Amino acid sequence: MPLFKSKPPEERQATIASFRSLAAYAKPHRFTFIAILFCALLGIAADLFQPYLVKIAIDDNLMVGKNDYHSLLMICLFM
C-alpha cells in the first residue's frame, strides 16, 4: 500500500487552479510575505544561537577559571 497516492489529473488541475487564484490575491503583498519569512528565519536563528553563547560562556570562561568579564559581558549583550 503506497504511502502517498497520486491524485487523478482532474484533481491535480483543480489544485493548481486553486493555487493560481490564491497567488493572484497574494501577489500585491509579496514583499510583506518575504519580510515575514525573513523575520521568522531571523527569530529562529536567534533562538538557536542563544544556547551556543551560553556554552561559550560556561566552557570557555567560567569552567576554565578565566575571569574575562569583558567577553562575558559581550555574550550577555548578545543574548
C-alpha positions in Angstrom: 0.0 0.0 0.0 1.7 3.2 -1.1 2.0 6.0 1.5 1.0 8.7 -0.9 -1.5 8.0 -3.6 -1.2 10.0 -6.7 -4.2 12.2 -7.5 -6.1 11.9 -10.7 -5.2 14.5 -13.3 -8.5 16.4 -12.9 -8.0 16.8 -9.2 -4.4 18.0 -9.8 -5.6 20.6 -12.3 -8.1 21.8 -9.7 -5.4 22.1 -7.1 -3.2 24.0 -9.4 -6.0 26.4 -10.4 -6.8 27.0 -6.7 -3.1 27.9 -6.0 -3.1 30.2 -9.0 -6.2 32.1 -7.8 -4.6 32.4 -4.3 -1.4 33.7 -5.9 -3.3 36.4 -7.6 -4.6 37.7 -4.3 -1.2 37.3 -2.6 0.9 39.0 -5.4 0.4 42.6 -4.2 1.7 41.5 -0.8 4.7 39.5 -1.9 7.2 41.9 -0.2 5.3 41.6 3.0 5.5 37.8 2.8 9.2 37.9 2.1 9.7 40.3 5.1 7.7 37.9 7.3 9.7 34.9 6.1 13.0 36.8 6.7 11.9 37.9 10.3 10.8 34.3 11.1 14.1 32.9 9.9 16.0 35.6 11.9 14.0 34.7 15.0 14.7 31.0 14.6 18.4 31.7 14.2 18.4 33.9 17.3 16.7 31.1 19.3 19.3 28.6 18.1 22.2 30.9 18.8 21.5 31.5 22.4 22.4 28.0 23.7 25.7 28.3 21.8 26.5 31.6 23.5 25.8 30.0 26.9 28.1 27.1 26.0 30.9 29.6 25.2 30.3 31.5 28.4 30.4 28.4 30.6 33.0 26.2 28.8 35.5 28.9 27.7 35.2 31.3 30.5 33.7 30.0 33.8 34.9 26.4 33.8 38.5 27.3 32.9 38.7 29.8 35.7 39.3 32.6 33.3 37.7 35.8 34.7 37.4 37.6 31.5 34.4 39.8 32.3 34.7 41.7 29.1 33.9 38.7 27.0 31.2 37.6 29.4 29.6 41.0 29.2 29.7 40.8 25.4 28.0 37.4 25.4 25.3 38.7 27.8 24.7 41.7 25.5 24.2 39.4 22.5 21.5 37.5 24.4 
